[in-house]
Amino acid sequence: MFRAVFAALLLQRPVLGVLNGVVLSPRDTRSLVKLSSTFLHLSGEATCGGVFIAPNAVLTAAHCVIDENLQ
């Protein structure tokens, strides 16, 4: 079973677009945001997406704002 799954992963082609997506107008995306974070132990920036859930609050994934390497 492992060999079959591994072979399938090796032979698949990357998807070069969005499947079953829909075109949105700028009005439909006005609550989406881009978050850029810089962590001291990483070079460059980490970029994540989020969505406004209140005028002053953004919902995003925890790994976008929490540095798991800090103790």
Secondary structure, DSSP 8 states (H G I E B T S, - for coil): -HHHHHHHHHH-----S-SS-----GGGGTTEEEEEE--TTSSS-EEEEEEEEETTEEE--GGGT--TT--
